[in-house]
């Protein structure tokens, strides 16, 4: 965040890109998906735990 732009990660495991989600499941499901956010540190820790790469921190 060196540029001062805050961001979050959309929690969409197993889902496709936004257009495919919209086409297959509709606008309401896409909106619900976009509202499920997690912080980048939480995402990173979850990812590393799942891949077994916790030693790389």
mmCIF file as Biopython writes it, N, C-alpha, C and O atoms, coordinates in Angstrom:
data_model
#
loop_
_atom_site.group_PDB
_atom_site.id
_atom_site.type_symbol
_atom_site.label_atom_id
_atom_site.label_alt_id
_atom_site.label_comp_id
_atom_site.label_asym_id
_atom_site.label_entity_id
_atom_site.label_seq_id
_atom_site.pdbx_PDB_ins_code
_atom_site.Cartn_x
_atom_site.Cartn_y
_atom_site.Cartn_z
_atom_site.occupancy
_atom_site.B_iso_or_equiv
_atom_site.auth_seq_id
_atom_site.auth_asym_id
_atom_site.pdbx_PDB_model_num
ATOM 1   N N  . UNK A ? 1  ? 0.809   -1.188  0.000   1.0 0.0 1  A 1 
ATOM 2   C CA . UNK A ? 1  ? 0.000   0.000   0.000   1.0 0.0 1  A 1 
ATOM 3   C C  . UNK A ? 1  ? 0.860   1.262   0.000   1.0 0.0 1  A 1 
ATOM 4   O O  . UNK A ? 1  ? 0.487   2.276   0.591   1.0 0.0 1  A 1 
ATOM 5   N N  . UNK A ? 2  ? 1.980   1.196   -0.648  1.0 0.0 2  A 1 
ATOM 6   C CA . UNK A ? 2  ? 2.860   2.353   -0.699  1.0 0.0 2  A 1 
ATOM 7   C C  . UNK A ? 2  ? 2.180   3.547   -1.364  1.0 0.0 2  A 1 
ATOM 8   O O  . UNK A ? 2  ? 2.505   4.692   -1.051  1.0 0.0 2  A 1 
ATOM 9   N N  . UNK A ? 3  ? 1.250   3.298   -2.269  1.0 0.0 3  A 1 
ATOM 10  C CA . UNK A ? 3  ? 0.557   4.382   -2.954  1.0 0.0 3  A 1 
ATOM 11  C C  . UNK A ? 3  ? -0.629  4.903   -2.138  1.0 0.0 3  A 1 
ATOM 12  O O  . UNK A ? 3  ? -1.295  5.854   -2.545  1.0 0.0 3  A 1 
ATOM 13  N N  . UNK A ? 4  ? -0.886  4.284   -0.996  1.0 0.0 4  A 1 
ATOM 14  C CA . UNK A ? 4  ? -1.989  4.728   -0.160  1.0 0.0 4  A 1 
ATOM 15  C C  . UNK A ? 4  ? -3.355  4.299   -0.660  1.0 0.0 4  A 1 
ATOM 16  O O  . UNK A ? 4  ? -4.367  4.904   -0.306  1.0 0.0 4  A 1 
ATOM 17  N N  . UNK A ? 5  ? -3.389  3.270   -1.472  1.0 0.0 5  A 1 
ATOM 18  C CA . UNK A ? 5  ? -4.653  2.781   -2.013  1.0 0.0 5  A 1 
ATOM 19  C C  . UNK A ? 5  ? -5.054  1.523   -1.238  1.0 0.0 5  A 1 
ATOM 20  O O  . UNK A ? 5  ? -4.422  0.478   -1.391  1.0 0.0 5  A 1 
ATOM 21  N N  . UNK A ? 6  ? -6.096  1.614   -0.410  1.0 0.0 6  A 1 
ATOM 22  C CA . UNK A ? 6  ? -6.515  0.436   0.347   1.0 0.0 6  A 1 
ATOM 23  C C  . UNK A ? 6  ? -7.194  -0.588  -0.570  1.0 0.0 6  A 1 
ATOM 24  O O  . UNK A ? 6  ? -7.826  -0.225  -1.562  1.0 0.0 6  A 1 
ATOM 25  N N  . UNK A ? 7  ? -7.055  -1.852  -0.225  1.0 0.0 7  A 1 
ATOM 26  C CA . UNK A ? 7  ? -7.718  -2.893  -1.000  1.0 0.0 7  A 1 
ATOM 27  C C  . UNK A ? 7  ? -8.032  -4.077  -0.108  1.0 0.0 7  A 1 
ATOM 28  O O  . UNK A ? 7  ? -7.457  -4.231  0.969   1.0 0.0 7  A 1 
ATOM 29  N N  . UNK A ? 8  ? -8.938  -4.898  -0.563  1.0 0.0 8  A 1 
ATOM 30  C CA . UNK A ? 8  ? -9.284  -6.149  0.107   1.0 0.0 8  A 1 
ATOM 31  C C  . UNK A ? 8  ? -9.315  -7.239  -0.957  1.0 0.0 8  A 1 
ATOM 32  O O  . UNK A ? 8  ? -9.296  -6.958  -2.156  1.0 0.0 8  A 1 
ATOM 33  N N  . UNK A ? 9  ? -9.362  -8.465  -0.507  1.0 0.0 9  A 1 
ATOM 34  C CA . UNK A ? 9  ? -9.411  -9.609  -1.410  1.0 0.0 9  A 1 
ATOM 35  C C  . UNK A ? 9  ? -10.821 -10.185 -1.354  1.0 0.0 9  A 1 
ATOM 36  O O  . UNK A ? 9  ? -11.376 -10.387 -0.273  1.0 0.0 9  A 1 
ATOM 37  N N  . UNK A ? 10 ? -11.391 -10.447 -2.518  1.0 0.0 10 A 1 
ATOM 38  C CA . UNK A ? 10 ? -12.709 -11.074 -2.572  1.0 0.0 10 A 1 
ATOM 39  C C  . UNK A ? 10 ? -12.524 -12.564 -2.340  1.0 0.0 10 A 1 
ATOM 40  O O  . UNK A ? 10 ? -11.724 -13.214 -3.014  1.0 0.0 10 A 1 
ATOM 41  N N  . UNK A ? 11 ? -13.262 -13.097 -1.387  1.0 0.0 11 A 1 
ATOM 42  C CA . UNK A ? 11 ? -13.179 -14.515 -1.063  1.0 0.0 11 A 1 
ATOM 43  C C  . UNK A ? 11 ? -14.088 -15.285 -2.010  1.0 0.0 11 A 1 
ATOM 44  O O  . UNK A ? 11 ? -15.295 -15.377 -1.787  1.0 0.0 11 A 1 
ATOM 45  N N  . UNK A ? 12 ? -13.501 -15.837 -3.070  1.0 0.0 12 A 1 
ATOM 46  C CA . UNK A ? 12 ? -14.291 -16.526 -4.095  1.0 0.0 12 A 1 
ATOM 47  C C  . UNK A ? 12 ? -13.628 -17.840 -4.479  1.0 0.0 12 A 1 
ATOM 48  O O  . UNK A ? 12 ? -13.459 -18.130 -5.664  1.0 0.0 12 A 1 
ATOM 49  N N  . UNK A ? 13 ? -13.262 -18.616 -3.509  1.0 0.0 13 A 1 
ATOM 50  C CA . UNK A ? 13 ? -12.590 -19.892 -3.782  1.0 0.0 13 A 1 
ATOM 51  C C  . UNK A ? 13 ? -13.442 -20.780 -4.670  1.0 0.0 13 A 1 
ATOM 52  O O  . UNK A ? 13 ? -14.644 -20.940 -4.462  1.0 0.0 13 A 1 
ATOM 53  N N  . UNK A ? 14 ? -12.789 -21.344 -5.654  1.0 0.0 14 A 1 
ATOM 54  C CA . UNK A ? 14 ? -13.473 -22.267 -6.545  1.0 0.0 14 A 1 
ATOM 55  C C  . UNK A ? 14 ? -14.353 -21.608 -7.577  1.0 0.0 14 A 1 
ATOM 56  O O  . UNK A ? 14 ? -14.972 -22.291 -8.393  1.0 0.0 14 A 1 
ATOM 57  N N  . UNK A ? 15 ? -14.420 -20.288 -7.555  1.0 0.0 15 A 1 
ATOM 58  C CA . UNK A ? 15 ? -15.250 -19.588 -8.526  1.0 0.0 15 A 1 
ATOM 59  C C  . UNK A ? 15 ? -14.386 -19.056 -9.657  1.0 0.0 15 A 1 
ATOM 60  O O  . UNK A ? 15 ? -13.158 -19.037 -9.564  1.0 0.0 15 A 1 
ATOM 61  N N  . UNK A ? 16 ? -15.028 -18.633 -10.704 1.0 0.0 16 A 1 
ATOM 62  C CA . UNK A ? 16 ? -14.339 -18.159 -11.893 1.0 0.0 16 A 1 
ATOM 63  C C  . UNK A ? 16 ? -14.242 -16.638 -11.863 1.0 0.0 16 A 1 
ATOM 64  O O  . UNK A ? 16 ? -14.465 -16.012 -10.827 1.0 0.0 16 A 1 
ATOM 65  N N  . UNK A ? 17 ? -13.907 -16.052 -13.008 1.0 0.0 17 A 1 
ATOM 66  C CA . UNK A ? 17 ? -13.806 -14.597 -13.058 1.0 0.0 17 A 1 
ATOM 67  C C  . UNK A ? 17 ? -15.211 -13.980 -12.982 1.0 0.0 17 A 1 
ATOM 68  O O  . UNK A ? 17 ? -16.204 -14.674 -13.199 1.0 0.0 17 A 1 
ATOM 69  N N  . UNK A ? 18 ? -15.293 -12.685 -12.677 1.0 0.0 18 A 1 
ATOM 70  C CA . UNK A ? 18 ? -16.589 -12.043 -12.460 1.0 0.0 18 A 1 
ATOM 71  C C  . UNK A ? 18 ? -17.583 -12.214 -13.612 1.0 0.0 18 A 1 
ATOM 72  O O  . UNK A ? 18 ? -18.770 -12.426 -13.364 1.0 0.0 18 A 1 
ATOM 73  N N  . UNK A ? 19 ? -17.130 -12.127 -14.849 1.0 0.0 19 A 1 
ATOM 74  C CA . UNK A ? 19 ? -18.058 -12.273 -15.966 1.0 0.0 19 A 1 
ATOM 75  C C  . UNK A ? 19 ? -18.664 -13.672 -16.002 1.0 0.0 19 A 1 
ATOM 76  O O  . UNK A ? 19 ? -19.862 -13.823 -16.242 1.0 0.0 19 A 1 
ATOM 77  N N  . UNK A ? 20 ? -17.854 -14.685 -15.768 1.0 0.0 20 A 1 
ATOM 78  C CA . UNK A ? 20 ? -18.373 -16.053 -15.762 1.0 0.0 20 A 1 
ATOM 79  C C  . UNK A ? 20 ? -19.338 -16.276 -14.595 1.0 0.0 20 A 1 
ATOM 80  O O  . UNK A ? 20 ? -20.348 -16.963 -14.744 1.0 0.0 20 A 1 
ATOM 81  N N  . UNK A ? 21 ? -19.028 -15.700 -13.445 1.0 0.0 21 A 1 
ATOM 82  C CA . UNK A ? 21 ? -19.943 -15.806 -12.306 1.0 0.0 21 A 1 
ATOM 83  C C  . UNK A ? 21 ? -21.279 -15.158 -12.668 1.0 0.0 21 A 1 
ATOM 84  O O  . UNK A ? 21 ? -22.340 -15.725 -12.410 1.0 0.0 21 A 1 
ATOM 85  N N  . UNK A ? 22 ? -21.219 -13.976 -13.264 1.0 0.0 22 A 1 
ATOM 86  C CA . UNK A ? 22 ? -22.437 -13.264 -13.666 1.0 0.0 22 A 1 
ATOM 87  C C  . UNK A ? 22 ? -23.246 -14.073 -14.674 1.0 0.0 22 A 1 
ATOM 88  O O  . UNK A ? 22 ? -24.462 -14.209 -14.537 1.0 0.0 22 A 1 
ATOM 89  N N  . UNK A ? 23 ? -22.567 -14.607 -15.686 1.0 0.0 23 A 1 
ATOM 90  C CA . UNK A ? 23 ? -23.272 -15.355 -16.730 1.0 0.0 23 A 1 
ATOM 91  C C  . UNK A ? 23 ? -23.900 -16.639 -16.193 1.0 0.0 23 A 1 
ATOM 92  O O  . UNK A ? 23 ? -25.006 -17.002 -16.593 1.0 0.0 23 A 1 
ATOM 93  N N  . UNK A ? 24 ? -23.201 -17.329 -15.289 1.0 0.0 24 A 1 
ATOM 94  C CA . UNK A ? 24 ? -23.678 -18.621 -14.796 1.0 0.0 24 A 1 
ATOM 95  C C  . UNK A ? 24 ? -24.643 -18.511 -13.617 1.0 0.0 24 A 1 
ATOM 96  O O  . UNK A ? 24 ? -25.570 -19.312 -13.496 1.0 0.0 24 A 1 
ATOM 97  N N  . UNK A ? 25 ? -24.427 -17.509 -12.735 1.0 0.0 25 A 1 
ATOM 98  C CA . UNK A ? 25 ? -25.199 -17.476 -11.495 1.0 0.0 25 A 1 
ATOM 99  C C  . UNK A ? 25 ? -26.007 -16.202 -11.292 1.0 0.0 25 A 1 
ATOM 100 O O  . UNK A ? 25 ? -26.842 -16.135 -10.389 1.0 0.0 25 A 1 
ATOM 101 N N  . UNK A ? 26 ? -25.767 -15.195 -12.121 1.0 0.0 26 A 1 
ATOM 102 C CA . UNK A ? 26 ? -26.567 -13.976 -12.053 1.0 0.0 26 A 1 
ATOM 103 C C  . UNK A ? 26 ? -25.946 -12.864 -11.225 1.0 0.0 26 A 1 
ATOM 104 O O  . UNK A ? 26 ? -24.964 -13.052 -10.508 1.0 0.0 26 A 1 
ATOM 105 N N  . UNK A ? 27 ? -26.565 -11.696 -11.358 1.0 0.0 27 A 1 
ATOM 106 C CA . UNK A ? 27 ? -26.053 -10.476 -10.737 1.0 0.0 27 A 1 
ATOM 107 C C  . UNK A ? 27 ? -26.099 -10.535 -9.215  1.0 0.0 27 A 1 
ATOM 108 O O  . UNK A ? 27 ? -25.167 -10.083 -8.550  1.0 0.0 27 A 1 
ATOM 109 N N  . UNK A ? 28 ? -27.163 -11.083 -8.665  1.0 0.0 28 A 1 
ATOM 110 C CA . UNK A ? 28 ? -27.291 -11.127 -7.205  1.0 0.0 28 A 1 
ATOM 111 C C  . UNK A ? 28 ? -26.190 -11.981 -6.575  1.0 0.0 28 A 1 
ATOM 112 O O  . UNK A ? 28 ? -25.608 -11.596 -5.561  1.0 0.0 28 A 1 
ATOM 113 N N  . UNK A ? 29 ? -25.907 -13.129 -7.169  1.0 0.0 29 A 1 
ATOM 114 C CA . UNK A ? 29 ? -24.848 -13.994 -6.644  1.0 0.0 29 A 1 
ATOM 115 C C  . UNK A ? 29 ? -23.496 -13.307 -6.760  1.0 0.0 29 A 1 
ATOM 116 O O  . UNK A ? 29 ? -22.673 -13.393 -5.848  1.0 0.0 29 A 1 
ATOM 117 N N  . UNK A ? 30 ? -23.263 -12.624 -7.877  1.0 0.0 30 A 1 
ATOM 118 C CA . UNK A ? 30 ? -22.005 -11.901 -8.057  1.0 0.0 30 A 1 
ATOM 119 C C  . UNK A ? 30 ? -21.853 -10.823 -6.990  1.0 0.0 30 A 1 
ATOM 120 O O  . UNK A ? 30 ? -20.776 -10.671 -6.414  1.0 0.0 30 A 1 
ATOM 121 N N  . UNK A ? 31 ? -22.920 -10.074 -6.721  1.0 0.0 31 A 1 
ATOM 122 C CA . UNK A ? 31 ? -22.867 -9.029  -5.697  1.0 0.0 31 A 1 
ATOM 123 C C  . UNK A ? 31 ? -22.563 -9.632  -4.333  1.0 0.0 31 A 1 
ATOM 124 O O  . UNK A ? 31 ? -21.749 -9.087  -3.587  1.0 0.0 31 A 1 
ATOM 125 N N  . UNK A ? 32 ? -23.198 -10.737 -3.998  1.0 0.0 32 A 1 
ATOM 126 C CA . UNK A ? 32 ? -22.936 -11.409 -2.720  1.0 0.0 32 A 1 
ATOM 127 C C  . UNK A ? 32 ? -21.488 -11.858 -2.629  1.0 0.0 32 A 1 
ATOM 128 O O  . UNK A ? 32 ? -20.867 -11.764 -1.571  1.0 0.0 32 A 1 
ATOM 129 N N  . UNK A ? 33 ? -20.951 -12.348 -3.744  1.0 0.0 33 A 1 
ATOM 130 C CA . UNK A ? 33 ? -19.557 -12.795 -3.777  1.0 0.0 33 A 1 
ATOM 131 C C  . UNK A ? 33 ? -18.605 -11.626 -3.538  1.0 0.0 33 A 1 
ATOM 132 O O  . UNK A ? 33 ? -17.652 -11.742 -2.767  1.0 0.0 33 A 1 
ATOM 133 N N  . UNK A ? 34 ? -18.866 -10.505 -4.198  1.0 0.0 34 A 1 
ATOM 134 C CA . UNK A ? 34 ? -18.007 -9.328  -4.071  1.0 0.0 34 A 1 
ATOM 135 C C  . UNK A ? 34 ? -18.035 -8.781  -2.647  1.0 0.0 34 A 1 
ATOM 136 O O  . UNK A ? 34 ? -17.058 -8.182  -2.198  1.0 0.0 34 A 1 
ATOM 137 N N  . UNK A ? 35 ? -19.126 -8.977  -1.943  1.0 0.0 35 A 1 
ATOM 138 C CA . UNK A ? 35 ? -19.237 -8.472  -0.577  1.0 0.0 35 A 1 
ATOM 139 C C  . UNK A ? 35 ? -18.509 -9.348  0.444   1.0 0.0 35 A 1 
ATOM 140 O O  . UNK A ? 35 ? -18.326 -8.935  1.589   1.0 0.0 35 A 1 
ATOM 141 N N  . UNK A ? 36 ? -18.091 -10.558 0.041   1.0 0.0 36 A 1 
ATOM 142 C CA . UNK A ? 36 ? -17.329 -11.432 0.942   1.0 0.0 36 A 1 
ATOM 143 C C  . UNK A ? 36 ? -15.842 -11.110 0.778   1.0 0.0 36 A 1 
ATOM 144 O O  . UNK A ? 36 ? -15.157 -11.697 -0.059  1.0 0.0 36 A 1 
ATOM 145 N N  . UNK A ? 37 ? -15.364 -10.189 1.575   1.0 0.0 37 A 1 
ATOM 146 C CA . UNK A ? 37 ? -13.967 -9.776  1.452   1.0 0.0 37 A 1 
ATOM 147 C C  . UNK A ? 37 ? -13.173 -10.186 2.689   1.0 0.0 37 A 1 
ATOM 148 O O  . UNK A ? 37 ? -13.714 -10.352 3.782   1.0 0.0 37 A 1 
ATOM 149 N N  . UNK A ? 38 ? -11.874 -10.341 2.472   1.0 0.0 38 A 1 
ATOM 150 C CA . UNK A ? 38 ? -10.948 -10.598 3.566   1.0 0.0 38 A 1 
ATOM 151 C C  . UNK A ? 38 ? -9.735  -9.697  3.359   1.0 0.0 38 A 1 
ATOM 152 O O  . UNK A ? 38 ? -9.470  -9.249  2.243   1.0 0.0 38 A 1 
ATOM 153 N N  . UNK A ? 39 ? -9.014  -9.439  4.418   1.0 0.0 39 A 1 
ATOM 154 C CA . UNK A ? 39 ? -7.821  -8.590  4.292   1.0 0.0 39 A 1 
ATOM 155 C C  . UNK A ? 39 ? -6.714  -9.361  3.574   1.0 0.0 39 A 1 
ATOM 156 O O  . UNK A ? 39 ? -6.723  -10.592 3.542   1.0 0.0 39 A 1 
ATOM 157 N N  . UNK A ? 40 ? -5.775  -8.636  3.009   1.0 0.0 40 A 1 
ATOM 158 C CA . UNK A ? 40 ? -4.670  -9.300  2.323   1.0 0.0 40 A 1 
ATOM 159 C C  . UNK A ? 40 ? -3.849  -10.173 3.267   1.0 0.0 40 A 1 
ATOM 160 O O  . UNK A ? 40 ? -3.494  -11.287 2.884   1.0 0.0 40 A 1 
ATOM 161 N N  . UNK A ? 41 ? -3.527  -9.724  4.484   1.0 0.0 41 A 1 
ATOM 162 C CA . UNK A ? 41 ? -2.783  -10.620 5.398   1.0 0.0 41 A 1 
ATOM 163 C C  . UNK A ? 41 ? -3.541  -11.922 5.687   1.0 0.0 41 A 1 
ATOM 164 O O  . UNK A ? 41 ? -2.933  -12.990 5.749   1.0 0.0 41 A 1 
ATOM 165 N N  . UNK A ? 42 ? -4.866  -11.837 5.863   1.0 0.0 42 A 1 
ATOM 166 C CA . UNK A ? 42 ? -5.647  -13.053 6.087   1.0 0.0 42 A 1 
ATOM 167 C C  . UNK A ? 42 ? -5.602  -13.959 4.859   1.0 0.0 42 A 1 
ATOM 168 O O  . UNK A ? 42 ? -5.452  -15.175 4.981   1.0 0.0 42 A 1 
ATOM 169 N N  . UNK A ? 43 ? -5.731  -13.361 3.681   1.0 0.0 43 A 1 
ATOM 170 C CA . UNK A ? 43 ? -5.643  -14.130 2.443   1.0 0.0 43 A 1 
ATOM 171 C C  . UNK A ? 43 ? -4.292  -14.830 2.337   1.0 0.0 43 A 1 
ATOM 172 O O  . UNK A ? 43 ? -4.219  -16.017 2.022   1.0 0.0 43 A 1 
ATOM 173 N N  . UNK A ? 44 ? -3.233  -14.083 2.602   1.0 0.0 44 A 1 
ATOM 174 C CA . UNK A ? 44 ? -1.886  -14.630 2.485   1.0 0.0 44 A 1 
ATOM 175 C C  . UNK A ? 44 ? -1.665  -15.791 3.454   1.0 0.0 44 A 1 
ATOM 176 O O  . UNK A ? 44 ? -1.125  -16.827 3.066   1.0 0.0 44 A 1 
ATOM 177 N N  . UNK A ? 45 ? -2.073  -15.628 4.694   1.0 0.0 45 A 1 
ATOM 178 C CA . UNK A ? 45 ? -1.912  -16.704 5.667   1.0 0.0 45 A 1 
ATOM 179 C C  . UNK A ? 45 ? -2.738  -17.926 5.288   1.0 0.0 45 A 1 
ATOM 180 O O  . UNK A ? 45 ? -2.260  -19.054 5.412   1.0 0.0 45 A 1 
ATOM 181 N N  . UNK A ? 46 ? -3.968  -17.722 4.828   1.0 0.0 46 A 1 
ATOM 182 C CA . UNK A ? 46 ? -4.801  -18.843 4.374   1.0 0.0 46 A 1 
ATOM 183 C C  . UNK A ? 46 ? -4.150  -19.560 3.200   1.0 0.0 46 A 1 
ATOM 184 O O  . UNK A ? 46 ? -4.094  -20.790 3.172   1.0 0.0 46 A 1 
ATOM 185 N N  . UNK A ? 47 ? -3.664  -18.800 2.242   1.0 0.0 47 A 1 
ATOM 186 C CA . UNK A ? 47 ? -3.023  -19.382 1.060   1.0 0.0 47 A 1 
ATOM 187 C C  . UNK A ? 47 ? -1.794  -20.190 1.442   1.0 0.0 47 A 1 
ATOM 188 O O  . UNK A ? 47 ? -1.614  -21.318 0.983   1.0 0.0 47 A 1 
ATOM 189 N N  . UNK A ? 48 ? -0.950  -19.610 2.282   1.0 0.0 48 A 1 
ATOM 190 C CA . UNK A ? 48 ? 0.264   -20.312 2.677   1.0 0.0 48 A 1 
ATOM 191 C C  . UNK A ? 48 ? -0.055  -21.559 3.498   1.0 0.0 48 A 1 
ATOM 192 O O  . UNK A ? 48 ? 0.631   -22.572 3.366   1.0 0.0 48 A 1 
ATOM 193 N N  . UNK A ? 49 ? -1.074  -21.502 4.332   1.0 0.0 49 A 1 
ATOM 194 C CA . UNK A ? 49 ? -1.470  -22.674 5.111   1.0 0.0 49 A 1 
ATOM 195 C C  . UNK A ? 49 ? -1.980  -23.787 4.187   1.0 0.0 49 A 1 
ATOM 196 O O  . UNK A ? 49 ? -1.679  -24.962 4.400   1.0 0.0 49 A 1 
ATOM 197 N N  . UNK A ? 50 ? -2.743  -23.415 3.174   1.0 0.0 50 A 1 
ATOM 198 C CA . UNK A ? 50 ? -3.281  -24.400 2.241   1.0 0.0 50 A 1 
ATOM 199 C C  . UNK A ? 50 ? -2.210  -25.033 1.365   1.0 0.0 50 A 1 
ATOM 200 O O  . UNK A ? 50 ? -2.285  -26.220 1.046   1.0 0.0 50 A 1 
ATOM 201 N N  . UNK A ? 51 ? -1.227  -24.255 0.981   1.0 0.0 51 A 1 
ATOM 202 C CA . UNK A ? 51 ? -0.187  -24.778 0.108   1.0 0.0 51 A 1 
ATOM 203 C C  . UNK A ? 51 ? 0.961   -25.412 0.862   1.0 0.0 51 A 1 
ATOM 204 O O  . UNK A ? 51 ? 1.848   -26.024 0.267   1.0 0.0 51 A 1 
ATOM 205 N N  . UNK A ? 52 ? 0.938   -25.261 2.194   1.0 0.0 52 A 1 
ATOM 206 C CA . UNK A ? 52 ? 2.006   -25.849 2.995   1.0 0.0 52 A 1 
ATOM 207 C C  . UNK A ? 52 ? 3.294   -25.079 2.962   1.0 0.0 52 A 1 
ATOM 208 O O  . UNK A ? 52 ? 4.347   -25.627 3.288   1.0 0.0 52 A 1 
ATOM 209 N N  . UNK A ? 53 ? 3.245   -23.811 2.574   1.0 0.0 53 A 1 
ATOM 210 C CA . UNK A ? 53 ? 4.452   -22.993 2.446   1.0 0.0 53 A 1 
ATOM 211 C C  . UNK A ? 53 ? 4.608   -21.988 3.587   1.0 0.0 53 A 1 
ATOM 212 O O  . UNK A ? 53 ? 5.090   -20.875 3.378   1.0 0.0 53 A 1 
ATOM 213 N N  . UNK A ? 54 ? 4.207   -22.380 4.770   1.0 0.0 54 A 1 
ATOM 214 C CA . UNK A ? 54 ? 4.288   -21.445 5.890   1.0 0.0 54 A 1 
ATOM 215 C C  . UNK A ? 54 ? 5.730   -21.064 6.227   1.0 0.0 54 A 1 
ATOM 216 O O  . UNK A ? 54 ? 5.957   -20.013 6.827   1.0 0.0 54 A 1 
ATOM 217 N N  . UNK A ? 55 ? 6.693   -21.877 5.861   1.0 0.0 55 A 1 
ATOM 218 C CA . UNK A ? 55 ? 8.085   -21.578 6.120   1.0 0.0 55 A 1 
ATOM 219 C C  . UNK A ? 55 ? 8.619   -20.436 5.270   1.0 0.0 55 A 1 
ATOM 220 O O  . UNK A ? 55 ? 9.708   -19.928 5.537   1.0 0.0 55 A 1 
ATOM 221 N N  . UNK A ? 56 ? 7.875   -20.026 4.256   1.0 0.0 56 A 1 
ATOM 222 C CA . UNK A ? 56 ? 8.336   -18.969 3.355   1.0 0.0 56 A 1 
ATOM 223 C C  . UNK A ? 56 ? 7.987   -17.573 3.840   1.0 0.0 56 A 1 
ATOM 224 O O  . UNK A ? 56 ? 8.294   -16.595 3.158   1.0 0.0 56 A 1 
ATOM 225 N N  . UNK A ? 57 ? 7.357   -17.453 4.994   1.0 0.0 57 A 1 
ATOM 226 C CA . UNK A ? 57 ? 6.975   -16.125 5.478   1.0 0.0 57 A 1 
ATOM 227 C C  . UNK A ? 57 ? 8.162   -15.275 5.780   1.0 0.0 57 A 1 
ATOM 228 O O  . UNK A ? 57 ? 8.008   -14.126 6.197   1.0 0.0 57 A 1 
#
